């Protein structure tokens, strides 16, 4: 990246969340380090000062005892001995005029003599050309206008303080520099990921629904977010494709009945036939209109179910009792068509929480389809007795409702496709229906966190409607509702 581009990028980097987080983190870290440094510095200075004061006070007490014991002569002798023996001890004894009498110090600043007690001052040893060093000591005036300084060299302590201070400042600079560099690097990486997501969003807004956010494979939070967003985009694309297919299928499957409806209405208007024939024509028009209304009602039901909102009327259901009730409604039609309808439950006490009317409608649609195809001739042309079986199986957290027939069945390659709206296989186009029945069943299954699968019944088709039990306390008892059946063929 060129310098010019990097300069342009700086405002974005500074405003980026990672950079601001790093800035907060570094600031807090610097405050913590400053507190630690202050504590260490104060503790160290206190310890070193106490050590120097203790040594100076010990020397001063010793020399004061010698002065009290033998006067100026013994004091000078003691100072000479200590000056010769000690590397750190500093001593100076002068007369009232500041003339050197004993000790290892050169003359000190005149204003130091005005100080009485503890003092820190610069000094140079007698006979040394080295630079001045720092000392801490006690300055006192003795009888006979004598002046005495007893001190210790603290230059090393001062140097240690400077080293510690410089190390602290250098550490601060390194922390801020490394933190800023890390913030820039992390911000650029995160901005790159955000830019990729933004670029994908722009491409999708421009109509390219196949675009997806790249996943790096690091399994970090961005990858998890990208995977979830990609799954959402997949679902949106499926819905858009489904919407397009629905539009195409509506145009294809509803055009014919609408034309037929219009033709019959025109013939009824233009006909000079008897009132009986006119009434018959109007009856067929109403029948066609009812079929169209049922189709649109089914479409609206599917749309509401695919919105994914859980119905407030979810309640506890005895599934076996529900299936027996639905089968009882269909028994007269089964007898009329000459087919056998049987119901088998794994248990009479299997319970679930669900929307009763939707489950009834789904089972009714499956039974209606099964009965339509069970009475169709066998593919091989042989004789058969049409039969439909309604079953119930307990699968732990789920229940399986099985609807089986011995009709012609559905080829395995087409079983997923027929779950889509308006999809009707060519051999079944002669059988009345709109191609919405299985779509409605699939929508009911999704609402109940389940699924629909089509299996070979050898011969015929077996539809497995799997629903989640969702056994939770529900204020609404759906078992008390009257049984209502509507159809979406």
N, C-alpha and C positions, 0 to 999 in steps of 0.2 A: 504494500500500500504506500502511495506517495505521501509526502509530508502535507501537501495541500489537502488531500482527501482525509488524512488523519485529523487535520485541524478542523475540517468541516464536521467530522464525526464527534469532536469533543463535546458539543452541547448535548447530543443524544446520549453519550456515555455518562455525562454528569447527571442527567435526568433519569438514567436507567435505575431500576430498583436495586440490582446487585451493587452498583457503585454507591448508592446511598446507604445500603446495608453495611457495606465495607466501611464507609465513612463513620457510621455510628459505632461499629465494632472497634475500629481503630481509635476513635475518640475515647470510648470507654476503657480500652486497653491502656491508652496513654495516661488517663486519669488514675487507673489502678497502679501503673508503674510509678507515677509521680508520688502517690501516697506511700508506696513501698520505699522509694528512694528517700523521701523525707524521713520516714521512720528509721531507716538504716543510717542515714546521715546524722540525725539527731542522736541516736543511740551510740554511734561510733564516736562522735565528737564528745559526748558526755563521758564515755569510757576513757578516751585518750586524755581529756582535760583532767579527769579525776586522778589518772595515773601520774600525770605531770605534777599536779598540785601535791599529791602525796609524797612524791620524791623530793620536791622542793621544800615542802614543810619539814620533812625529816632532816634534810641538810641544814635548814635554817635553825631548827631546834638544837642540833648538834653544835653548830657554830655559836649560837647564843649561849649555850652552856659553857663553851670554852671561854668566851668573852667574860662571862660572869665569874668564871673560875680564875682566869689569869690576865684579864685585861686585853689591851691592844696587842701586846706581844704574843700571847698564846693564841689569840684570834688569827693574827697574821700567819703564825706557824701552821695552824690547822688549815687555813685557806691554801697555803702553799702545798701542803701534803695532799690535800684533796684535788687541787688543780693538776698536780703531777700524776695522780693515780686515776682520775676519772676522765672518760672520753666525752660524756654527756653533761657532766656538771660544769656550770659556769659560775664564776665568782669574781667579785670586784670590791675592793676596799679602798676608799679615797678619803682624803682629809677635807676640811671645809672648803678649800680652794679647788677641789676636784683633782688634786694631784694623786696619781696612782701610788698605792701603798702595798697592795698584794692582790693576787688573783690572776686569772688567765684571760680577762677581757680587756680590750682597748677601751679608751674613753667612750662613753655613750653620750647620746644627745642630752644637752643641758636641761631640757624641759622634763626629762625622765626623773630627775631628782626631786622635782616638785610633787611627784606621785609617791604616795605612801601606801604600801600594801601590794596586792597582786597587780601585775602589769605584763603586757605583751609588747616586745620591742625588737628592733633590728640590732644586730651586733656583729662584731668581727673579733676573732681571737687575736691576742697579742702575737706579733711576729708572723701573721698570716696575711697573704695578699689575696686570699679568696674573697668572693663576693659576700656581701652581708647575708646573714641567715636570720631566721626568726627564733626568738626565745621567749619562754614564759618564766616569770620569776617573782620574787618578793623584794621590794625596794623599801629600805628602812633607814632611819637616822639614829645613830648611836650617840651616847654621851661623848663629850669632847668634840662635837661637830664631825664625827666620823659618819661616812655613808657606806652602806653595805648592800650589795646586790647578790642574791642567791637565786640561780635560775637553771633551767634545763632547755636544751635545744629541742625545738618542736618543728624544725624544717621538714623532717620526714612526714610528720603528721599533716602539715599543710600540703605537702606534695600528694599524700594519699587522698586528701580532700579534693584536690584539683583533678587527680586521675579519676576519682569516682564521679565528679561532676561532668568531666569530659566524656566518660563512658556513658553516663546517663543521656547527655545531649546527643552523642553519636547513636545510641540505641533508639532514641526518639526519632532521629532522622531516618535510620534504617527501617523502623517500624512504619513510619509514614510513607517512605519511598516504596518499600516492598508491598505495603497495603494498597497504595495507589496503583502500583503495577498489577497486582493481583486483581484489584477491582476492575481495571481496564480490560485485562485478559478475560476474566469471567463475564464481564458485561458484554464484551464483543461476542463471546460464545453464545450467551443467552440471546443477545440481539439477533445473532445469525439464525437461531432456532425460531425466534419470534418472526423474523422476516420471512423465513420459509413458510411458516403457517399463514402469514399475511398474504404472501404471494399465492399460496394455494387458495385462500379465500377469494382473492381477486379473480383468479382463473375460474373458480366455480361461479362467482357472480356474473362473469362474462359468458356463462353457458357451458363450460367444460365440466360436467358433473363427474367425470371419471378421475379428476385430479384428487390426490390424497396427500396428506402431510407426511413428509419423510420420517421414518423411525430409525434411529441410529443403532438400536440393539443394546444400548447401555443399561436398559431397564431402570432409568431414572424417572423422576416425576414428569419430565417433558415427554418421555416415551409413553408413559401411562396415559398422559393427557392426549397425546397424538393418537394412540390406539383407540381411546374412547371417542375422540372426535371423528376418526376414520370410520369407526363402527356406526356412528350417527350419520355420517355422510353416506355410508353404504345403505343404511335404512332409508335415507331421504331419496337416494338414487332409485332404490327399489320401488318406493312409493311413486316417484315421478314416472318410472317406466310402467308401473302398474296403472297410473292415471292415463298415460298415453294408450296403453292397451285397452283400458276400459273405454276410453273415448272411441277408439277404433272399433271395438266390439259393439258398443252401443250403436254406432253408425251402421254396422253390418247387421246386427241381430234385431234391432228395433225398426230398421227401415222397412223390412218386409211386412211385419204386422201393421205398421202405420199405413203403408200403401194399401194393404188388404182392408184395413178399417175404412180408409177413404173411399176405396172402390165400392165396398158394400153400401156405404152411406149414399154415394152418388146413384147407385142402382136403385136404392130404396126411394130416393127423391124422384128419379126419372121414371120409375115403374108405374104403370097404370094397372097393376095387378089387383087382385082382391085384397081386402084388409087383412086376411089371414097371411098371405105371402108377405105383405108389408110388415106385419107384426113379427113374422119369422125373421125377416131381414134385419129389423131393428134389434131383435133379440141377439142375433149373431154379432151385431155391432157392439152391443153392450158386453157380450162375452169377450170380444177382443179387447175392449176398453178395460175390463176387469183384469185381464191378463197383463196388460201394460201397467196398470196400477200396482198389481202385485210385484211386478218386476222393479218398479221404482221404489216401492216400500222395502223390498229386499235390499236394494242399493243403499237406501237411507239407514237401514239397520246395520249393514256392514260398515258404513262410514262411522256410525256412532260407536260401534264396537272397536273399530281400529283406532279411535281417538284414545283408547287405553284407559279411560277413567273407570274406576271400580264402582259398580252400582251400589247405592245405599240400601238396596233391597236384598243384598246378600244375606242369606240366612241358613240355618241348619236344614239339611235335606236327608231323608231316608231314600237313598238312590234306588234300591230295589223296589220300594213301593212306587216311586215315581215311574220307573220303567214299566211296571205292571199296569199302572194307570194309562200310560201312553199306548201300550200294546192292546189294552182293552178297547181303546177308541178305534184302533185299526182292525180289530178282529172282524167286524161286519164286512168291511171292504175286502179283507183277505178271503173270507168265505165266498163272497160274491165273485171274486176273480179265480176261485178254485185253488188257492195256495195255502200252505200251512204256515202258521205264525206261532213260534214257541219262544218262551222267555226262560232263561236260566240265570240264576244269581248264585255267586259263590257263597254269599251270606245274606240273610234277610236284615242284618243290622248294620250294614255299611253306611256310614254317615259322612257328609261333606258340607262345607259352607259354600253356597253359590247362588246365582241368580236363577230361580226356578223356571221362569217363563222362557229364558234364553236356552237353558239346557233342554227343556221340553221341545222347543222349536228345533234345536239342533237334532235331537233324536228323531223327531217327527220327519224332518227332511231326509235323514238317513233311511228311515223306514219307507218313506214314500219312494225314494230312489230305488231301494232294494226291491220293493214290490213291483215297480215298473219293469225292472230288468229281469226279475225272476221269472216273469211270465213270457219272456222272449224265447224264441226257439233256441235249442242247443246248437252251438257252432257246428258240431259234427252232424246235425240233422237227426239225431236219435230222439227217442221219446224220453220224457222226464216228468217228474212231479214237482212243480215250482214250490220252493220252500224258502222261508226267511226266518232267521234265528236272531233273537235279541239276547245278549249276554252281558254279565257284569263280573269283573275280576278285581280283587283287592291287591294293590301294588304298594303297600306301605303308606307313603305320603301321598300317593296318587290312586285313582281308580281308573279302570279301563272299561269303557262301554263298547261292546262289540256288536256290530250289525252285519250279518252275513247273509248272502243269497247264493243261489246256484244258477245264476244267469250267465251271460256270455263273459262277464268279467272285464277288466281293463288291462291292456298290455303294460308291462312293467315300465317301459320307456315313457308312458304317458301319465303315470300315476301322480307325479309331482305337478304336472301341468294342469290337470283337471281341478286342482285346488284353487286355481286362479279364476277371477271373475270372467264370466261369459265364455269360458272355454267349454266347448262341447265337441266330443269326438265325432268324426264323420258318420260312423255307423249309427250313432244315437240321434242324429238330427231329425229322424222321422218320429222320435218319441217326444211328446210335448215337454217343454221346459225352457228355461232361460239360461241355464249354466251358472246360476248363482247359489244353488243349494249347498254345494260343498264349500264354496267360499264363505258362506255364512257360518257353516259348522267350524271352519278353521278360525274364523274371527271369534266365535264363542270360546273355542279352546284357548286361544291366546289370552282372552280376558281372564280365564281361570288358570293362567300360567301352565297350560297344557299344550297338547299337540294333536295332530290328526295324521294317521298313516294308513295307507292302502296296502292290503296284502292279498295274496292269492288264496282263495278258499278251496280250490281244486274240487269241483269247478266253481266258478263264480268269483265274487269279490267279498272280502272281509274288510270293513272299515273299523279301525281302532281309534276311538275318541278318548284320549287320556286327559284327565282333569286333576288338578291339585285339590287335596281335601280342604286345606285352609281351615282347619277346625279351630275357630276362635269364637269367643262369646259374641253372639249377635243379637241385638234387640229385636230384630224382625224374624218371625217364624214363618219362613216361606212355605212350609208344609201346610199351613192353613189356607193358602191362596187357592182359588179355583183353578182347575187345569184348563189352559187355553192353548190351542194349537193354531199356528199360522204357517203358511208354506212359502218357501222360496225354492222353486224347482230347479 
